[in-house]
Amino acid sequence: MMPDRPASALDLPCALVVLGADGRVQFGWQNPETGAYYAEADGSCITDVIGIVEWHGRTIH
């Protein structure tokens, strides 16, 4: 069990689970300037995004 921490310690950026039209699911990120999504694994642009799910973690390692 994780000890309670102040709210500021939990303010981590969310990760994205990106759902593609081809059935693939991958971790990714969104470019704030263009709105395009990119794969965490290889940095390639994901052009067939049909949905995203934000994923929030309590800690990073």
N, C-alpha and C positions, 0 to 999 in steps of 0.2 A: 504494500500500500504506500502511495506517495504521501509525504507530509504536505499539509496545506501551505501554500505560498501566497504572498501578496499578488493581487490581480496583475500588477505590472510585470511580474516574473512569468506570467502565462501568456503574454501578448506575443505569440509567435505567429509568423505569417502562415496562412493556410497553404496546404498543398492541394493540388487538383488531381482527381481521378477523371481522366478524359475518356469518353465513350465515342468510338468511331462507327461510322456507317458500315464498315466492313466487319464489325463484331469484335474488334480489338478493344481492350481496356488497358490504359497505360497511365502512369503518373506523368504529369506535365505541368506546365506553367503558361500563363498568358502574358503576352507583351502588352504593357499598359498603354503604349502609344498607338499600336496598330490593331490590338484586339485579337491578333492571331495566337493560336495555341501551338506549343512546342513540346516535344517529347523529352522527358528527363534523361532517358537512356542514351539517346544519340543526338539530341538537339534538332532533329528534323521537324519541319512544320507539319502539323496535323491538319489537313485540309478538309477532312470529311467528318468534323465534329457534329455529333447529334445531341450531346449532353455532357454536363460536367457535374461532379459532386465534390464539394469542398471537404477536405480532410484536415482536421485540427489535432495536433499533438500537444501533450502537456510538456514534453521534454524533447531535446534534440541530443544526438550523440555523434 
